[in-house]
C-alpha cells in the first residue's frame, strides 16, 4: 500500500491505519512537527520526504526494510548515525531546497562515515549536504557504493573521491511507489 501526504497544513501527522501494510510513503511539504508515527510502518520500503521536521532520523531507525530514502530539506538534522542501522538501504538522496542551491546555503552534518558502513547502499545523492570536513572522502571506505552525485564539494575533492572510490558520477534512481514494489 502507498500513502501520499501532500501539503497538509495539520501540525500532527495523521494516524496511519494498518501501518504494517504500508510499503511506500511520500510526505511532501506538510506542516507536521514530527514524523514519529513512521516508526509504526515496519514494512516500509520507500520513503520520500520534502521538509523533514525532526532534529534527527531517530523516527526511521526501526524501518529495517527501507530500501529507498529521499529527503529534501532537513535543516535540523546534524547527524546521519541512525541511518547506519538501515542495512537494506540501497538508495539515499539528501538535499537542501532548490532555492538554497543558488544561494550557496548548505546543511552541515557531522560525518558521512555512517553511510560508508551500509552493506547494500549503491546510490547516493548529496545536494547541499556536506560533512564538517567538507570532504566526501569518508565514503571511500564503502564497498557497495556504485554511483554518487555530489554538489557543494570542491571540484578537486569530488574528482579525487570519484577516482579513489572507483565510483561513477551517475544518475539517481526514481522512487517506485504503490503496489509496484
N, C-alpha and C positions, 0 to 999 in steps of 0.2 A: 504494500500500500504506500502511496505517495501523498505527502501533505504539502500544501503551499500556504504560507502566511505572507501576505503582500501588503506592505504599508499600513499595517494595523496600528491604530493610534492608542490602543489599550496599553497600560503600563505593565500588566501581568499577562504572560503568555497563557493562552487557553489550555485547559486540561485536555490531554490527548486521550481519546477513547481507544482502548486496545493498543497501548503503546508497543507491545511486543510484536504486533503485526506490521508496524511501520518500518519500511526499508529505505525510504528516501524522504528528505525534508528540504524545502527551500524556505528560508526566512529572509525576506527582502525588505530592508529599511523599515522595520517595525519599531515601535517605541517601547518595547519591553525593557524593564530594568534588569532582567536576568533571563538566562536561558536554562536555568537549573532543571526544569522539567524534562529536558532532553535526556537526562540520566535514566529515565524510565524506558527509553526506546532502545532496549538492549540488543535488538537485531538490526539496528540502523547501519546501512552500508554506505549511503551517500548523504552528505550534509553540505549545503551551500548557504552561507550567511553573508548578508550585506548589513553592516553595522552590528558588530559584536559588542554587547553592553557590559559584559562581565570583565573583571580585572585579571582573570586567569582562565585557562582552559579546563579547570577542575570539573566543570559540569559535563564535559565529554570524556573524562578519563576512564569511565567504565564502558565506553562503547567499543568493545573488543572486536566487533565485526566491521568496524568502519574501514572502508577501502578508499574513499574519496572525500577529501575535506577541502573546501574552498571558503576562505574568509576574507572579505573585503572590509576594510576599516575596523581595526582593532586597536584603537588608541590607548586603551587602558592596560593592555597586555604587555608585560615586560619579560616573560619567561616562556620558553617552549618545553620546559622539562616534563610536563604532563603528557605531551604528545608522544614521548618516548614509550609510553605504555600501550600505544595503539599499534600493535605488531602486525596487523593486517593491512595497515595503511599503504596504499600504492601510489596515490597522487595527492600532493599537498600544494595548495596555492594560498599564499598570504599576500595581501596587498593593501595599500592605502587607497583612499578615494582618488579617482582620476584627477580631480582638481588639485590634489596635493602634489601630484607628479609635476605639473607645470610650475608650481610654486616652489618646488625643491624640498618640501617637507618630507620627513621620514619618520617611521615608527622604529624606535630603538629597542631591541630585545637583548637580553644578557648574552646569549650564546646560540650558535647553530648546532653545537655538539649533540644535543638530544636527537636531532634529525638523523645524524650520521649513524646512530645505533639501530635505526629501524630496519629490520631484515628484508622487508618487501617493498620499501619505498623506491619507486622507479622514476617518478616525475616530480620535480619541484619547480615552483614559480615563486619568486620573491620580488615583488614590485614595491619599492619604497619601504621595504622591511630590511633592516640592517642590524647586525650584532654590534655590540660596543666596540669590538675590534675593527669594525668597518671592513672586514675581510670575509670572503666566502670560503676561505681555506679550511675552516673547521669541518666542512663537508667532505674533504678528501678522504677521511677515514672510512666512509661508506663503501661497501662492496656491492650495493644493489642499485644505486642511482645511475640512471642511463641518460636522462635528459633534464637540463636545468635552464630556466630563463631567469635572468637577473636584471635588475635596474638599481640605480643609486650606489653602485660599486664603481670604482675607477676602472677604466678600460683595461689598464695593465693588470690589476688584480683579477678581474674576470677572466682575461686571457690566460693568466698563469693558472688559475683554478681549472679552467677547461682542459688545459694541456696536462697538468699533473694528475687530475682525476680521470682523464680519459673519457669524459662525458661530452655530449653534444649540446649545443645551444638549440634546443628543439621546441617543438610545439607542445602545448599543454593540452591534454585531452579534455573534451567537454564532458560534463556530468551526464549520466544516464539515469533518468528519473522513471518513476512509476513501476509498473509490473514487468518492465523490460529487463529488470535485474536478474 
